Amino acid sequence: MLRIECPCCGPRDHDEFRYGGDASLVRPAHDDPVPEAWYRYVYVRKNPVGPHREFWQHVTGCRQWLVVERDTRTHLIASVSFARKSPA
């Protein structure tokens, strides 16, 4: 079981959160004329080993979106921050 340290609510079980996807992807511009850019953004994903940035929403708590840096091998969480403060 993962324990995520919510900045608002403190440590909580991962059951209180919803996984929101890869936080390291960069969304293409809305007017990007290259269909390949959108295809890769929507469908092509890496399966990283090691540290990985992920979006999580605290759905049964404060409802904040968070960026969680988690090691995919050990599930150890290195950091948790608000997604709204995350660099683009």
C-alpha positions as CSV (number, residue, x, y, z in Angstrom):
1,M,0.0,0.0,0.0
2,L,1.3,3.4,-0.9
3,R,1.1,6.2,1.6
4,I,1.0,9.6,0.0
5,E,1.8,12.7,2.0
6,C,-0.9,15.2,1.0
7,P,0.3,18.8,1.6
8,C,-3.1,19.7,2.9
9,C,-4.3,16.5,4.7
10,G,-1.1,14.7,5.8
11,P,-0.2,11.1,5.1
12,R,-3.1,9.1,3.5
13,D,-3.5,5.7,1.9
14,H,-3.4,5.6,-1.9
15,D,-7.0,4.4,-1.9
16,E,-8.1,8.0,-1.3
17,F,-6.4,9.2,-4.5
18,R,-7.0,8.8,-8.2
19,Y,-4.1,8.3,-10.6
20,G,-4.0,11.0,-13.2
21,G,-1.2,9.9,-15.6
22,D,2.4,10.9,-16.5
23,A,3.3,14.4,-15.2
24,S,6.3,14.7,-17.4
25,L,4.5,14.8,-20.8
26,V,4.3,18.1,-22.6
27,R,0.9,18.7,-24.3
28,P,1.1,19.8,-28.0
29,A,-0.2,23.3,-28.8
30,H,-4.0,23.3,-29.7
31,D,-3.2,24.5,-33.2
32,D,-0.3,22.0,-33.8
33,P,-0.8,21.0,-37.4
34,V,1.2,17.7,-37.0
35,P,-1.2,14.8,-36.2
36,E,1.8,12.7,-35.1
37,A,2.4,15.0,-32.2
38,W,-1.2,14.5,-30.9
39,Y,-1.0,10.7,-31.6
40,R,2.2,10.4,-29.5
41,Y,0.7,12.6,-26.7
42,V,-2.5,10.5,-26.4
43,Y,-1.4,7.0,-27.2
44,V,2.4,6.5,-26.9
45,R,3.6,6.0,-23.3
46,K,6.9,4.9,-21.8
47,N,7.0,2.4,-19.0
48,P,9.9,3.9,-16.9
49,V,12.0,2.1,-14.4
50,G,13.1,4.3,-11.5
51,P,12.0,7.8,-10.5
52,H,8.9,9.0,-12.3
53,R,6.6,12.0,-12.0
54,E,2.9,11.3,-11.8
55,F,-0.4,13.2,-11.3
56,W,-2.6,12.1,-8.4
57,Q,-5.9,13.7,-7.2
58,H,-6.9,13.5,-3.6
59,V,-10.5,12.6,-4.4
60,T,-11.8,11.8,-0.9
61,G,-9.9,14.6,0.8
62,C,-9.0,18.1,-0.3
63,R,-9.6,17.3,-4.0
64,Q,-6.2,18.9,-4.9
65,W,-4.2,17.6,-7.9
66,L,-0.7,16.7,-6.9
67,V,2.6,15.7,-8.6
68,V,4.1,12.7,-6.9
69,E,7.7,11.6,-7.7
70,R,7.7,7.9,-7.1
71,D,10.3,5.2,-7.8
72,T,8.6,2.6,-9.9
73,R,10.9,-0.2,-8.7
74,T,10.4,0.3,-4.9
75,H,7.3,2.5,-4.8
76,L,9.2,4.9,-2.5
77,I,7.8,8.4,-2.8
78,A,10.6,11.1,-3.0
79,S,8.4,14.2,-3.1
80,V,4.8,15.5,-3.3
81,S,3.8,19.0,-4.6
82,F,0.8,20.8,-5.8
83,A,0.3,20.3,-9.5
84,R,-0.6,24.0,-9.9
85,K,2.9,24.9,-8.8
86,S,4.6,22.4,-11.1
87,P,6.7,23.8,-13.9
88,A,5.1,23.5,-17.4
